[in-house]
């Protein structure tokens, strides 16, 4: 087993943290509103973000599940914020998702090409 070091390790920590944030958003939404749909969506996107984060940690070139998940959440939650005007949770998750898309994109742009 080898230890990874460098900027990609930071990306792994951010991506797993993001997945946990998505799950907590779904659970909080269920606790506040009692919506099973919010809970289901939160847990579905948590699973996808977690899978994408795991794939990133195994192979930094395997970005597609994570990028699709965070991009979709950025769009969906951005639209929810646009229509509701409420900061929590829509704009918070949209902002975090947009940051993750940017972080993955910058990491891909800056990595050495093989």
N, C-alpha and C positions, 0 to 999 in steps of 0.2 A: 504494500500500500504506500502510495506517495502522497505527500502533502502539496496541494496546489497553493501557489502564492501569486500575488499580483492583483491587478485590477479586476480580473474575472471573478476572484473570490468575493470581492465586494458586490459584484453583480449578483452572484448566487445568494448572498445574504439578503439583498434587497428583494430579489424575486421570491424567495420563500416568505419573507415578511409581508410582501404584497399579497401573496396567496392567503396568509393568515388574516390580513386586514379584510379581504373580500369575504371570507367566512364569517368573521365577526360582524360585518355589515349585514349579512343575511340573517344571522341569529338575532342581532339587535332589532332589525326590521320586524322580525317575527314577534319578538318580545313586546315591542311598542304597539304594533298594529294588529298582531294576531294573524298576519297573512301567511298562509302556507306557501303561496306563490313566491313571495319574497324569500322565504326560507329555502325553498327548492332552487330558485335561481342563484341565490348566494352559495349554496352548497355545490351546485353544478359548476359554477364558475370557480369556486375554490378548488374543486377537483381538477379542472382544466388548468388553472394557474399553477397548482401544485405539480401536476404532471409536466407542464412546460418548464417549471423551475428545476425539477429533477433532471429533465432532458438537458437543460442548459448546463447543469453541474457536471453531467457526464460527458457532454460534447458541446463546447461553446458555439459550434456552427449549427447546432440543432435548435433554431430559434422559433420555428414556425408555429408550434402550438402556443407557446407563451406570447408571441407577437400577435397572433390572431385573437387570443383571449383578451389580452390587455387592450388591443385596438377596438374590439367589439364593445367591451365595457366602457371605454372612453366615449365611443359614439352614443351608446344607449343611455348612459348616465348623463352625458352632456346634453342630450335632448330632454331628458327628464328635468334637469336643472333649468334649461331654457324655458320649459313650459311651466314649471312650478316656482322658480325663483328661490327655492329653499337651498341653503348651503348644505345641510346634512340630510341625507347621506349623498345625494346625487352629485353635487359639485365636488365634494371631497373625494369620492371614488373616481369620478371623471378626471380630476386633476392627478390623482395618484396613477391612474391608468395611462394618462398622457405622458407623465414623467417616465413610466416604465417603458413605453414605446420609444421615447426619446433615448433613454439609457441603453436599451438593447440596440437601437439604431446606431448610436454613437460608438458603442462597443464593436459592432460589426464593421463600421466604417474604419475604425482605428486598428483593427487587428491585422496582423501580417497576412498577406494573401499567399496561399500555397499552390 
